[in-house]
Amino acid sequence: MNELKLNTPLRTDEIDFRIQSINKGGYATILAYKDARVDINRLNAVCGLYGWQRAHSRDNHNCTVSIWDKENKHWVSREDTGTESNTEQQKGLASDSFKRACFNFGIGIELYDYPVIQVKLEGGGDKPNGCEWFLNPNKKDKFGNPSPQA
């Protein structure tokens, strides 16, 4: 097991961004995040396909990720809890708890050090132009994704 590789900073193509919130002044707060596939790929690359495992408990609220320590011949585990997503609640809950458990091994931990990103939206106010999808729970974006407010 190579711990230095687990916490190697993510490549730019492994980081995604989304609108976290829009305030009444017409600014969008942008959140940098990692996808669960990033964690799976990193664990496979560093630990091998059979050198790690994950287990969910409490109806997917908690996830325990374990890595096999070849030198000491035992599992090293980290556990964390997640929250439901706005679209697929159970899948989002399992994914979030998994990603948070992987943060405890250092995968993508640098995302917490990113500065707050705010963008002034055209039109300002609490209903800026082009944000109808984000603000209206009944709307979908051009890809068919529901609003985070749904």
N, CA, C and O atoms as a GROMACS GRO file, in nm:
protein
  600
    1MET      N    1   0.085  -0.118   0.000
    1MET     CA    2   0.000   0.000   0.000
    1MET      C    3   0.089   0.123   0.000
    1MET      O    4   0.188   0.128   0.074
    2ASN      N    5   0.056   0.222  -0.081
    2ASN     CA    6   0.135   0.344  -0.091
    2ASN      C    7   0.047   0.462  -0.054
    2ASN      O    8  -0.026   0.514  -0.138
    3GLU      N    9   0.052   0.506   0.072
    3GLU     CA   10  -0.033   0.614   0.121
    3GLU      C   11  -0.011   0.745   0.046
    3GLU      O   12  -0.104   0.824   0.028
    4LEU      N   13   0.114   0.766   0.001
    4LEU     CA   14   0.142   0.890  -0.069
    4LEU      C   15   0.059   0.901  -0.196
    4LEU      O   16   0.021   1.011  -0.236
    5LYS      N   17   0.032   0.790  -0.260
    5LYS     CA   18  -0.049   0.793  -0.380
    5LYS      C   19  -0.197   0.817  -0.350
    5LYS      O   20  -0.268   0.878  -0.430
    6LEU      N   21  -0.244   0.769  -0.235
    6LEU     CA   22  -0.385   0.792  -0.201
    6LEU      C   23  -0.414   0.941  -0.192
    6LEU      O   24  -0.518   0.987  -0.239
    7ASN      N   25  -0.323   1.016  -0.131
    7ASN     CA   26  -0.349   1.158  -0.112
    7ASN      C   27  -0.279   1.247  -0.215
    7ASN      O   28  -0.266   1.367  -0.194
    8THR      N   29  -0.234   1.188  -0.326
    8THR     CA   30  -0.182   1.269  -0.436
    8THR      C   31  -0.296   1.358  -0.484
    8THR      O   32  -0.406   1.308  -0.508
    9PRO      N   33  -0.272   1.489  -0.501
    9PRO     CA   34  -0.382   1.577  -0.546
    9PRO      C   35  -0.446   1.526  -0.675
    9PRO      O   36  -0.380   1.470  -0.762
   10LEU      N   37  -0.576   1.549  -0.684
   10LEU     CA   38  -0.652   1.507  -0.801
   10LEU      C   39  -0.607   1.585  -0.924
   10LEU      O   40  -0.566   1.700  -0.915
   11ARG      N   41  -0.616   1.518  -1.040
   11ARG     CA   42  -0.591   1.586  -1.167
   11ARG      C   43  -0.712   1.676  -1.198
   11ARG      O   44  -0.822   1.652  -1.148
   12THR      N   45  -0.692   1.776  -1.279
   12THR     CA   46  -0.802   1.867  -1.312
   12THR      C   47  -0.919   1.795  -1.378
   12THR      O   48  -1.034   1.836  -1.361
   13ASP      N   49  -0.891   1.689  -1.454
   13ASP     CA   50  -1.001   1.617  -1.519
   13ASP      C   51  -1.077   1.527  -1.422
   13ASP      O   52  -1.176   1.465  -1.460
   14GLU      N   53  -1.033   1.519  -1.297
   14GLU     CA   54  -1.103   1.441  -1.195
   14GLU      C   55  -1.190   1.529  -1.105
   14GLU      O   56  -1.258   1.478  -1.015
   15ILE      N   57  -1.188   1.658  -1.129
   15ILE     CA   58  -1.263   1.753  -1.046
   15ILE      C   59  -1.379   1.809  -1.127
   15ILE      O   60  -1.361   1.852  -1.241
   16ASP      N   61  -1.497   1.810  -1.068
   16ASP     CA   62  -1.615   1.868  -1.130
   16ASP      C   63  -1.660   1.989  -1.049
   16ASP      O   64  -1.618   2.006  -0.934
   17PHE      N   65  -1.744   2.072  -1.109
   17PHE     CA   66  -1.796   2.191  -1.042
   17PHE      C   67  -1.947   2.196  -1.064
   17PHE      O   68  -1.998   2.154  -1.168
   18ARG      N   69  -2.016   2.248  -0.964
   18ARG     CA   70  -2.161   2.267  -0.976
   18ARG      C   71  -2.203   2.387  -0.894
   18ARG      O   72  -2.130   2.433  -0.806
   19ILE      N   73  -2.322   2.438  -0.924
   19ILE     CA   74  -2.377   2.548  -0.844
   19ILE      C   75  -2.424   2.490  -0.712
   19ILE      O   76  -2.504   2.397  -0.708
   20GLN      N   77  -2.372   2.546  -0.604
   20GLN     CA   78  -2.415   2.502  -0.471
   20GLN      C   79  -2.535   2.583  -0.425
   20GLN      O   80  -2.629   2.528  -0.366
   21SER      N   81  -2.533   2.714  -0.452
   21SER     CA   82  -2.643   2.799  -0.410
   21SER      C   83  -2.640   2.929  -0.490
   21SER      O   84  -2.539   2.965  -0.550
   22ILE      N   85  -2.754   2.999  -0.491
   22ILE     CA   86  -2.764   3.132  -0.550
   22ILE      C   87  -2.822   3.222  -0.442
   22ILE      O   88  -2.928   3.193  -0.386
   23ASN      N   89  -2.751   3.332  -0.412
   23ASN     CA   90  -2.801   3.420  -0.306
   23ASN      C   91  -2.890   3.530  -0.364
   23ASN      O   92  -2.900   3.545  -0.485
   24LYS      N   93  -2.953   3.606  -0.278
   24LYS     CA   94  -3.047   3.710  -0.320
   24LYS      C   95  -2.979   3.822  -0.398
   24LYS      O   96  -3.046   3.894  -0.473
   25GLY      N   97  -2.848   3.837  -0.383
   25GLY     CA   98  -2.774   3.938  -0.458
   25GLY      C   99  -2.740   3.896  -0.599
   25GLY      O  100  -2.681   3.973  -0.674
   26GLY      N  101  -2.778   3.773  -0.638
   26GLY     CA  102  -2.754   3.727  -0.774
   26GLY      C  103  -2.617   3.666  -0.794
   26GLY      O  104  -2.567   3.662  -0.906
   27TYR      N  105  -2.555   3.620  -0.687
   27TYR     CA  106  -2.426   3.551  -0.697
   27TYR      C  107  -2.447   3.400  -0.681
   27TYR      O  108  -2.521   3.356  -0.593
   28ALA      N  109  -2.381   3.324  -0.766
   28ALA     CA  110  -2.384   3.178  -0.755
   28ALA      C  111  -2.256   3.134  -0.684
   28ALA      O  112  -2.147   3.178  -0.720
   29THR      N  113  -2.270   3.048  -0.585
   29THR     CA  114  -2.154   2.987  -0.520
   29THR      C  115  -2.129   2.855  -0.590
   29THR      O  116  -2.218   2.771  -0.601
   30ILE      N  117  -2.005   2.838  -0.638
   30ILE     CA  118  -1.967   2.720  -0.715
   30ILE      C  119  -1.889   2.626  -0.625
   30ILE      O  120  -1.799   2.668  -0.553
   31LEU      N  121  -1.924   2.499  -0.629
   31LEU     CA  122  -1.862   2.397  -0.545
   31LEU      C  123  -1.778   2.303  -0.630
   31LEU      O  124  -1.825   2.251  -0.731
   32ALA      N  125  -1.653   2.282  -0.590
   32ALA     CA  126  -1.567   2.182  -0.653
   32ALA      C  127  -1.593   2.050  -0.581
   32ALA      O  128  -1.602   2.046  -0.459
   33TYR      N  129  -1.606   1.941  -0.658
   33TYR     CA  130  -1.633   1.811  -0.596
   33TYR      C  131  -1.572   1.700  -0.679
   33TYR      O  132  -1.531   1.720  -0.793
   34LYS      N  133  -1.568   1.582  -0.620
   34LYS     CA  134  -1.520   1.462  -0.690
   34LYS      C  135  -1.635   1.364  -0.703
   34LYS      O  136  -1.725   1.358  -0.619
   35ASP      N  137  -1.629   1.288  -0.806
   35ASP     CA  138  -1.725   1.185  -0.837
   35ASP      C  139  -1.679   1.054  -0.769
   35ASP      O  140  -1.559   1.036  -0.750
   36ALA      N  141  -1.768   0.966  -0.734
   36ALA     CA  142  -1.730   0.840  -0.669
   36ALA      C  143  -1.638   0.755  -0.756
   36ALA      O  144  -1.557   0.678  -0.703
   37ARG      N  145  -1.648   0.769  -0.888
   37ARG     CA  146  -1.559   0.694  -0.978
   37ARG      C  147  -1.413   0.734  -0.957
   37ARG      O  148  -1.322   0.653  -0.976
   38VAL      N  149  -1.390   0.859  -0.920
   38VAL     CA  150  -1.253   0.905  -0.891
   38VAL      C  151  -1.196   0.824  -0.775
   38VAL      O  152  -1.081   0.780  -0.780
   39ASP      N  153  -1.276   0.804  -0.671
   39ASP     CA  154  -1.231   0.726  -0.556
   39ASP      C  155  -1.206   0.580  -0.594
   39ASP      O  156  -1.105   0.522  -0.554
   40ILE      N  157  -1.297   0.522  -0.669
   40ILE     CA  158  -1.281   0.383  -0.712
   40ILE      C  159  -1.153   0.368  -0.795
   40ILE      O  160  -1.076   0.275  -0.773
   41ASN      N  161  -1.132   0.458  -0.889
   41ASN     CA  162  -1.011   0.452  -0.972
   41ASN      C  163  -0.884   0.468  -0.890
   41ASN      O  164  -0.786   0.397  -0.914
   42ARG      N  165  -0.885   0.559  -0.793
   42ARG     CA  166  -0.766   0.580  -0.710
   42ARG      C  167  -0.739   0.458  -0.623
   42ARG      O  168  -0.625   0.413  -0.612
   43LEU      N  169  -0.843   0.403  -0.561
   43LEU     CA  170  -0.826   0.284  -0.478
   43LEU      C  171  -0.776   0.165  -0.560
   43LEU      O  172  -0.688   0.092  -0.515
   44ASN      N  173  -0.831   0.147  -0.680
   44ASN     CA  174  -0.785   0.038  -0.767
   44ASN      C  175  -0.639   0.057  -0.807
   44ASN      O  176  -0.561  -0.039  -0.808
   45ALA      N  177  -0.602   0.180  -0.839
   45ALA     CA  178  -0.465   0.208  -0.885
   45ALA      C  179  -0.363   0.189  -0.773
   45ALA      O  180  -0.254   0.137  -0.797
   46VAL      N  181  -0.397   0.231  -0.652
   46VAL     CA  182  -0.302   0.226  -0.540
   46VAL      C  183  -0.305   0.091  -0.470
   46VAL      O  184  -0.200   0.037  -0.435
   47CYS      N  185  -0.424   0.036  -0.448
   47CYS     CA  186  -0.438  -0.084  -0.365
   47CYS      C  187  -0.459  -0.212  -0.446
   47CYS      O  188  -0.447  -0.322  -0.392
   48GLY      N  189  -0.491  -0.198  -0.574
   48GLY     CA  190  -0.525  -0.314  -0.655
   48GLY      C  191  -0.673  -0.346  -0.642
   48GLY      O  192  -0.739  -0.302  -0.548
   49LEU      N  193  -0.724  -0.423  -0.736
   49LEU     CA  194  -0.867  -0.455  -0.737
   49LEU      C  195  -0.913  -0.527  -0.610
   49LEU      O  196  -1.027  -0.510  -0.567
   50TYR      N  197  -0.825  -0.607  -0.552
   50TYR     CA  198  -0.864  -0.687  -0.435
   50TYR      C  199  -0.802  -0.638  -0.306
   50TYR      O  200  -0.807  -0.706  -0.204
   51GLY      N  201  -0.743  -0.520  -0.310
   51GLY     CA  202  -0.676  -0.466  -0.192
   51GLY      C  203  -0.758  -0.366  -0.113
   51GLY      O  204  -0.706  -0.302  -0.022
   52TRP      N  205  -0.886  -0.352  -0.147
   52TRP     CA  206  -0.973  -0.262  -0.073
   52TRP      C  207  -1.116  -0.315  -0.079
   52TRP      O  208  -1.150  -0.396  -0.165
   53GLN      N  209  -1.197  -0.267   0.013
   53GLN     CA  210  -1.338  -0.305   0.015
   53GLN      C  211  -1.420  -0.195   0.078
   53GLN      O  212  -1.368  -0.109   0.149
   54ARG      N  213  -1.548  -0.199   0.051
   54ARG     CA  214  -1.639  -0.102   0.113
   54ARG      C  215  -1.761  -0.175   0.164
   54ARG      O  216  -1.804  -0.275   0.106
   55ALA      N  217  -1.817  -0.124   0.272
   55ALA     CA  218  -1.938  -0.182   0.330
   55ALA      C  219  -2.027  -0.068   0.376
   55ALA      O  220  -1.980   0.028   0.437
   56HIS      N  221  -2.155  -0.080   0.348
   56HIS     CA  222  -2.251   0.023   0.389
   56HIS      C  223  -2.334  -0.028   0.506
   56HIS      O  224  -2.365  -0.147   0.515
   57SER      N  225  -2.368   0.062   0.596
   57SER     CA  226  -2.450   0.028   0.712
   57SER      C  227  -2.550   0.140   0.736
   57SER      O  228  -2.544   0.246   0.673
   58ARG      N  229  -2.639   0.117   0.828
   58ARG     CA  230  -2.743   0.214   0.864
   58ARG      C  231  -2.820   0.262   0.741
   58ARG      O  232  -2.836   0.382   0.720
   59ASP      N  233  -2.867   0.168   0.658
   59ASP     CA  234  -2.943   0.201   0.536
   59ASP      C  235  -2.867   0.297   0.446
   59ASP      O  236  -2.924   0.393   0.394
   60ASN      N  237  -2.739   0.270   0.427
   60ASN     CA  238  -2.648   0.347   0.340
   60ASN      C  239  -2.605   0.481   0.398
   60ASN      O  240  -2.531   0.554   0.331
   61HIS      N  241  -2.648   0.516   0.518
   61HIS     CA  242  -2.603   0.642   0.577
   61HIS      C  243  -2.452   0.640   0.604
   61HIS      O  244  -2.385   0.742   0.591
   62ASN      N  245  -2.399   0.524   0.641
   62ASN     CA  246  -2.257   0.512   0.670
   62ASN      C  247  -2.190   0.420   0.569
   62ASN      O  248  -2.250   0.324   0.521
   63CYS      N  249  -2.064   0.452   0.540
   63CYS     CA  250  -1.983   0.366   0.455
   63CYS      C  251  -1.848   0.347   0.522
   63CYS      O  252  -1.787   0.443   0.570
   64THR      N  253  -1.803   0.223   0.525
   64THR     CA  254  -1.669   0.193   0.576
   64THR      C  255  -1.586   0.145   0.458
   64THR      O  256  -1.622   0.050   0.389
   65VAL      N  257  -1.474   0.214   0.434
   65VAL     CA  258  -1.379   0.174   0.331
   65VAL      C  259  -1.259   0.116   0.404
   65VAL      O  260  -1.205   0.176   0.496
   66SER      N  261  -1.218  -0.002   0.361
   66SER     CA  262  -1.104  -0.071   0.422
   66SER      C  263  -0.999  -0.100   0.317
   66SER      O  264  -1.030  -0.138   0.204
   67ILE      N  265  -0.873  -0.082   0.356
   67ILE     CA  266  -0.759  -0.107   0.270
   67ILE      C  267  -0.671  -0.213   0.337
   67ILE      O  268  -0.644  -0.205   0.456
   68TRP      N  269  -0.628  -0.312   0.258
   68TRP     CA  270  -0.544  -0.417   0.311
   68TRP      C  271  -0.400  -0.367   0.325
   68TRP      O  272  -0.338  -0.324   0.228
   69ASP      N  273  -0.347  -0.374   0.448
   69ASP     CA  274  -0.208  -0.337   0.476
   69ASP      C  275  -0.125  -0.465   0.468
   69ASP      O  276  -0.124  -0.546   0.560
   70LYS      N  277  -0.055  -0.482   0.355
   70LYS     CA  278   0.023  -0.604   0.331
   70LYS      C  279   0.134  -0.621   0.434
   70LYS      O  280   0.163  -0.733   0.479
   71GLU      N  281   0.196  -0.511   0.472
   71GLU     CA  282   0.309  -0.518   0.565
   71GLU      C  283   0.267  -0.570   0.702
   71GLU      O  284   0.335  -0.656   0.759
   72ASN      N  285   0.158  -0.519   0.754
   72ASN     CA  286   0.111  -0.558   0.888
   72ASN      C  287   0.002  -0.664   0.884
   72ASN      O  288  -0.043  -0.711   0.989
   73LYS      N  289  -0.040  -0.702   0.765
   73LYS     CA  290  -0.138  -0.809   0.743
   73LYS      C  291  -0.270  -0.788   0.819
   73LYS      O  292  -0.316  -0.876   0.892
   74HIS      N  293  -0.329  -0.670   0.798
   74HIS     CA  294  -0.461  -0.643   0.855
   74HIS      C  295  -0.528  -0.531   0.774
   74HIS      O  296  -0.463  -0.458   0.698
   75TRP      N  297  -0.659  -0.520   0.793
   75TRP     CA  298  -0.735  -0.415   0.726
   75TRP      C  299  -0.725  -0.285   0.803
   75TRP      O  300  -0.729  -0.285   0.926
   76VAL      N  301  -0.713  -0.174   0.732
   76VAL     CA  302  -0.717  -0.039   0.790
   76VAL      C  303  -0.845   0.024   0.736
   76VAL      O  304  -0.864   0.032   0.615
   77SER      N  305  -0.932   0.071   0.825
   77SER     CA  306  -1.064   0.118   0.784
   77SER      C  307  -1.089   0.263   0.821
   77SER      O  308  -1.036   0.314   0.920
   78ARG      N  309  -1.171   0.328   0.740
   78ARG     CA  310  -1.220   0.463   0.766
   78ARG      C  311  -1.370   0.462   0.737
   78ARG      O  312  -1.415   0.403   0.639
   79GLU      N  313  -1.446   0.529   0.823
   79GLU     CA  314  -1.591   0.532   0.809
   79GLU      C  315  -1.639   0.676   0.811
   79GLU      O  316  -1.581   0.762   0.879
   80ASP      N  317  -1.745   0.703   0.735
   80ASP     CA  318  -1.807   0.835   0.739
   80ASP      C  319  -1.953   0.821   0.701
   80ASP      O  320  -1.998   0.715   0.657
   81THR      N  321  -2.026   0.929   0.717
   81THR     CA  322  -2.169   0.930   0.690
   81THR      C  323  -2.198   1.025   0.574
   81THR      O  324  -2.120   1.116   0.548
   82GLY      N  325  -2.310   1.004   0.506
   82GLY     CA  326  -2.345   1.087   0.392
   82GLY      C  327  -2.484   1.144   0.403
   82GLY      O  328  -2.557   1.119   0.500
   83THR      N  329  -2.521   1.221   0.301
   83THR     CA  330  -2.654   1.279   0.294
   83THR      C  331  -2.716   1.240   0.160
   83THR      O  332  -2.645   1.212   0.063
   84GLU      N  333  -2.849   1.240   0.154
   84GLU     CA  334  -2.921   1.205   0.032
   84GLU      C  335  -2.900   1.314  -0.073
   84GLU      O  336  -2.882   1.431  -0.040
   85SER      N  337  -2.904   1.273  -0.200
   85SER     CA  338  -2.897   1.370  -0.308
   85SER      C  339  -3.039   1.414  -0.344
   85SER      O  340  -3.137   1.357  -0.295
   86ASN      N  341  -3.048   1.514  -0.428
   86ASN     CA  342  -3.179   1.566  -0.469
   86ASN      C  343  -3.246   1.481  -0.575
   86ASN      O  344  -3.367   1.493  -0.596
   87THR      N  345  -3.170   1.395  -0.642
   87THR     CA  346  -3.230   1.316  -0.750
   87THR      C  347  -3.255   1.173  -0.706
   87THR      O  348  -3.370   1.137  -0.678
   88GLU      N  349  -3.154   1.091  -0.699
   88GLU     CA  350  -3.169   0.951  -0.657
   88GLU      C  351  -3.123   0.940  -0.512
   88GLU      O  352  -3.004   0.927  -0.485
   89GLN      N  353  -3.218   0.946  -0.419
   89GLN     CA  354  -3.185   0.960  -0.278
   89GLN      C  355  -3.096   0.849  -0.224
   89GLN      O  356  -2.992   0.878  -0.165
   90GLN      N  357  -3.134   0.723  -0.243
   90GLN     CA  358  -3.056   0.612  -0.186
   90GLN      C  359  -2.920   0.599  -0.252
   90GLN      O  360  -2.819   0.578  -0.184
   91LYS      N  361  -2.917   0.611  -0.386
   91LYS     CA  362  -2.790   0.602  -0.457
   91LYS      C  363  -2.699   0.718  -0.415
   91LYS      O  364  -2.580   0.700  -0.392
   92GLY      N  365  -2.757   0.837  -0.406
   92GLY     CA  366  -2.681   0.955  -0.366
   92GLY      C  367  -2.627   0.942  -0.225
   92GLY      O  368  -2.515   0.984  -0.196
   93LEU      N  369  -2.706   0.884  -0.136
   93LEU     CA  370  -2.665   0.863   0.002
   93LEU      C  371  -2.547   0.767   0.009
   93LEU      O  372  -2.450   0.794   0.079
   94ALA      N  373  -2.555   0.656  -0.063
   94ALA     CA  374  -2.445   0.559  -0.065
   94ALA      C  375  -2.320   0.620  -0.125
   94ALA      O  376  -2.210   0.601  -0.072
   95SER      N  377  -2.335   0.692  -0.234
   95SER     CA  378  -2.221   0.755  -0.300
   95SER      C  379  -2.157   0.860  -0.211
   95SER      O  380  -2.034   0.866  -0.201
   96ASP      N  381  -2.237   0.942  -0.146
   96ASP     CA  382  -2.184   1.048  -0.060
   96ASP      C  383  -2.109   0.991   0.060
   96ASP      O  384  -2.001   1.040   0.094
   97SER      N  385  -2.164   0.888   0.123
   97SER     CA  386  -2.094   0.830   0.239
   97SER      C  387  -1.964   0.763   0.194
   97SER      O  388  -1.865   0.767   0.267
   98PHE      N  389  -1.962   0.703   0.075
   98PHE     CA  390  -1.839   0.642   0.020
   98PHE      C  391  -1.734   0.750  -0.007
   98PHE      O  392  -1.618   0.736   0.034
   99LYS      N  393  -1.773   0.859  -0.074
   99LYS     CA  394  -1.678   0.965  -0.105
   99LYS      C  395  -1.622   1.028   0.024
   99LYS      O  396  -1.504   1.061   0.030
  100ARG      N  397  -1.707   1.044   0.124
  100ARG     CA  398  -1.660   1.103   0.250
  100ARG      C  399  -1.564   1.009   0.323
  100ARG      O  400  -1.466   1.055   0.382
  101ALA      N  401  -1.592   0.879   0.319
  101ALA     CA  402  -1.499   0.783   0.380
  101ALA      C  403  -1.364   0.788   0.308
  101ALA      O  404  -1.259   0.777   0.372
  102CYS      N  405  -1.366   0.805   0.177
  102CYS     CA  406  -1.241   0.813   0.100
  102CYS      C  407  -1.165   0.942   0.130
  102CYS      O  408  -1.042   0.942   0.127
  103PHE      N  409  -1.235   1.050   0.160
  103PHE     CA  410  -1.167   1.173   0.204
  103PHE      C  411  -1.081   1.143   0.327
  103PHE      O  412  -0.974   1.201   0.344
  104ASN      N  413  -1.128   1.053   0.413
  104ASN     CA  414  -1.054   1.018   0.535
  104ASN      C  415  -0.922   0.947   0.506
  104ASN      O  416  -0.835   0.941   0.592
  105PHE      N  417  -0.908   0.893   0.386
  105PHE     CA  418  -0.780   0.836   0.342
  105PHE      C  419  -0.699   0.939   0.264
  105PHE      O  420  -0.587   0.910   0.220
  106GLY      N  421  -0.754   1.059   0.248
  106GLY     CA  422  -0.682   1.166   0.180
  106GLY      C  423  -0.715   1.182   0.033
  106GLY      O  424  -0.657   1.268  -0.033
  107ILE      N  425  -0.807   1.102  -0.019
  107ILE     CA  426  -0.839   1.112  -0.162
  107ILE      C  427  -0.922   1.239  -0.186
  107ILE      O  428  -1.037   1.249  -0.143
  108GLY      N  429  -0.860   1.335  -0.256
  108GLY     CA  430  -0.929   1.461  -0.287
  108GLY      C  431  -0.939   1.557  -0.171
  108GLY      O  432  -1.014   1.654  -0.177
  109ILE      N  433  -0.864   1.533  -0.065
  109ILE     CA  434  -0.874   1.617   0.055
  109ILE      C  435  -0.844   1.764   0.026
  109ILE      O  436  -0.891   1.852   0.098
  110GLU      N  437  -0.765   1.790  -0.079
  110GLU     CA  438  -0.730   1.928  -0.113
  110GLU      C  439  -0.851   2.010  -0.157
  110GLU      O  440  -0.844   2.133  -0.158
  111LEU      N  441  -0.962   1.944  -0.194
  111LEU     CA  442  -1.082   2.017  -0.234
  111LEU      C  443  -1.134   2.105  -0.120
  111LEU      O  444  -1.196   2.208  -0.145
  112TYR      N  445  -1.109   2.064   0.004
  112TYR     CA  446  -1.152   2.143   0.119
  112TYR      C  447  -1.071   2.272   0.132
  112TYR      O  448  -1.113   2.364   0.203
  113ASP      N  449  -0.956   2.279   0.066
  113ASP     CA  450  -0.872   2.399   0.072
  113ASP      C  451  -0.902   2.497  -0.041
  113ASP      O  452  -0.845   2.606  -0.044
  114TYR      N  453  -0.989   2.460  -0.133
  114TYR     CA  454  -1.021   2.550  -0.244
  114TYR      C  455  -1.087   2.676  -0.191
  114TYR      O  456  -1.162   2.670  -0.093
  115PRO      N  457  -1.060   2.789  -0.254
  115PRO     CA  458  -1.127   2.913  -0.211
  115PRO      C  459  -1.275   2.910  -0.249
  115PRO      O  460  -1.317   2.832  -0.334
  116VAL      N  461  -1.353   2.994  -0.185
  116VAL     CA  462  -1.494   3.007  -0.220
  116VAL      C  463  -1.500   3.074  -0.357
  116VAL      O  464  -1.439   3.178  -0.380
  117ILE      N  465  -1.574   3.011  -0.448
  117ILE     CA  466  -1.588   3.065  -0.583
  117ILE      C  467  -1.729   3.120  -0.596
  117ILE      O  468  -1.827   3.047  -0.582
  118GLN      N  469  -1.739   3.252  -0.622
  118GLN     CA  470  -1.869   3.314  -0.643
  118GLN      C  471  -1.868   3.386  -0.776
  118GLN      O  472  -1.770   3.452  -0.812
  119VAL      N  473  -1.978   3.372  -0.849
  119VAL     CA  474  -1.991   3.432  -0.980
  119VAL      C  475  -2.114   3.520  -0.981
  119VAL      O  476  -2.222   3.476  -0.942
  120LYS      N  477  -2.099   3.646  -1.026
  120LYS     CA  478  -2.214   3.736  -1.039
  120LYS      C  479  -2.292   3.693  -1.162
  120LYS      O  480  -2.237   3.684  -1.272
  121LEU      N  481  -2.419   3.667  -1.144
  121LEU     CA  482  -2.503   3.620  -1.254
  121LEU      C  483  -2.571   3.737  -1.324
  121LEU      O  484  -2.603   3.838  -1.262
  122GLU      N  485  -2.591   3.722  -1.454
  122GLU     CA  486  -2.654   3.827  -1.533
  122GLU      C  487  -2.795   3.854  -1.482
  122GLU      O  488  -2.871   3.760  -1.459
  123GLY      N  489  -2.829   3.978  -1.466
  123GLY     CA  490  -2.962   4.016  -1.421
  123GLY      C  491  -2.970   4.038  -1.271
  123GLY      O  492  -3.058   4.109  -1.224
  124GLY      N  493  -2.878   3.978  -1.194
  124GLY     CA  494  -2.872   3.998  -1.049
  124GLY      C  495  -3.000   3.958  -0.978
  124GLY      O  496  -3.086   3.892  -1.036
  125GLY      N  497  -3.012   3.998  -0.854
  125GLY     CA  498  -3.129   3.967  -0.773
  125GLY      C  499  -3.138   3.820  -0.742
  125GLY      O  500  -3.044   3.744  -0.766
  126ASP      N  501  -3.252   3.778  -0.686
  126ASP     CA  502  -3.267   3.639  -0.646
  126ASP      C  503  -3.318   3.551  -0.760
  126ASP      O  504  -3.333   3.430  -0.741
  127LYS      N  505  -3.346   3.608  -0.879
  127LYS     CA  506  -3.389   3.530  -0.994
  127LYS      C  507  -3.312   3.576  -1.118
  127LYS      O  508  -3.371   3.631  -1.211
  128PRO      N  509  -3.180   3.554  -1.120
  128PRO     CA  510  -3.100   3.599  -1.234
  128PRO      C  511  -3.133   3.524  -1.362
  128PRO      O  512  -3.183   3.411  -1.358
  129ASN      N  513  -3.105   3.587  -1.476
  129ASN     CA  514  -3.130   3.526  -1.607
  129ASN      C  515  -3.055   3.395  -1.621
  129ASN      O  516  -2.941   3.383  -1.576
  130GLY      N  517  -3.120   3.296  -1.684
  130GLY     CA  518  -3.055   3.170  -1.713
  130GLY      C  519  -3.053   3.071  -1.598
  130GLY      O  520  -2.996   2.963  -1.612
  131CYS      N  521  -3.112   3.105  -1.486
  131CYS     CA  522  -3.106   3.016  -1.368
  131CYS      C  523  -3.243   2.958  -1.334
  131CYS      O  524  -3.263   2.906  -1.224
  132GLU      N  525  -3.336   2.965  -1.428
  132GLU     CA  526  -3.470   2.914  -1.400
  132GLU      C  527  -3.466   2.768  -1.359
  132GLU      O  528  -3.538   2.726  -1.268
  133TRP      N  529  -3.381   2.689  -1.428
  133TRP     CA  530  -3.371   2.547  -1.396
  133TRP      C  531  -3.327   2.526  -1.251
  133TRP      O  532  -3.383   2.442  -1.181
  134PHE      N  533  -3.228   2.602  -1.206
  134PHE     CA  534  -3.177   2.583  -1.071
  134PHE      C  535  -3.280   2.624  -0.966
  134PHE      O  536  -3.293   2.558  -0.863
  135LEU      N  537  -3.352   2.732  -0.992
  135LEU     CA  538  -3.443   2.789  -0.893
  135LEU      C  539  -3.581   2.726  -0.891
  135LEU      O  540  -3.650   2.733  -0.789
  136ASN      N  541  -3.624   2.665  -1.002
  136ASN     CA  542  -3.759   2.613  -1.012
  136ASN      C  543  -3.758   2.461  -0.998
  136ASN      O  544  -3.704   2.392  -1.084
  137PRO      N  545  -3.817   2.407  -0.891
  137PRO     CA  546  -3.815   2.262  -0.870
  137PRO      C  547  -3.889   2.182  -0.977
  137PRO      O  548  -3.871   2.060  -0.986
  138ASN      N  549  -3.972   2.248  -1.059
  138ASN     CA  550  -4.046   2.178  -1.163
  138ASN      C  551  -3.974   2.175  -1.298
  138ASN      O  552  -4.021   2.110  -1.391
  139LYS      N  553  -3.862   2.244  -1.310
  139LYS     CA  554  -3.788   2.252  -1.437
  139LYS      C  555  -3.678   2.148  -1.444
  139LYS      O  556  -3.631   2.098  -1.342
  140LYS      N  557  -3.637   2.117  -1.567
  140LYS     CA  558  -3.522   2.028  -1.593
  140LYS      C  559  -3.425   2.103  -1.681
  140LYS      O  560  -3.464   2.190  -1.759
  141ASP      N  561  -3.296   2.067  -1.669
  141ASP     CA  562  -3.197   2.131  -1.755
  141ASP      C  563  -3.202   2.068  -1.894
  141ASP      O  564  -3.285   1.981  -1.920
  142LYS      N  565  -3.113   2.112  -1.984
  142LYS     CA  566  -3.117   2.064  -2.122
  142LYS      C  567  -3.083   1.916  -2.135
  142LYS      O  568  -3.106   1.856  -2.240
  143PHE      N  569  -3.029   1.855  -2.027
  143PHE     CA  570  -2.997   1.713  -2.028
  143PHE      C  571  -3.106   1.629  -1.961
  143PHE      O  572  -3.097   1.507  -1.954
  144GLY      N  573  -3.211   1.696  -1.912
  144GLY     CA  574  -3.319   1.625  -1.846
  144GLY      C  575  -3.302   1.608  -1.696
  144GLY      O  576  -3.381   1.539  -1.632
  145ASN      N  577  -3.196   1.671  -1.638
  145ASN     CA  578  -3.173   1.661  -1.494
  145ASN      C  579  -3.267   1.753  -1.419
  145ASN      O  580  -3.287   1.867  -1.459
  146PRO      N  581  -3.325   1.705  -1.309
  146PRO     CA  582  -3.414   1.790  -1.231
  146PRO      C  583  -3.336   1.897  -1.155
  146PRO      O  584  -3.216   1.883  -1.129
  147SER      N  585  -3.406   2.002  -1.120
  147SER     CA  586  -3.347   2.109  -1.041
  147SER      C  587  -3.300   2.056  -0.906
  147SER      O  588  -3.364   1.966  -0.851
  148PRO      N  589  -3.189   2.109  -0.851
  148PRO     CA  590  -3.148   2.069  -0.717
  148PRO      C  591  -3.251   2.107  -0.611
  148PRO      O  592  -3.248   2.055  -0.499
  149GLN      N  593  -3.341   2.197  -0.646
  149GLN     CA  594  -3.444   2.241  -0.553
  149GLN      C  595  -3.561   2.144  -0.547
  149GLN      O  596  -3.648   2.157  -0.461
  150ALA      N  597  -3.565   2.045  -0.639
  150ALA     CA  598  -3.678   1.950  -0.647
  150ALA      C  599  -3.683   1.862  -0.524
  150ALA      O  600  -3.771   1.777  -0.512
   0.00000   0.00000   0.00000
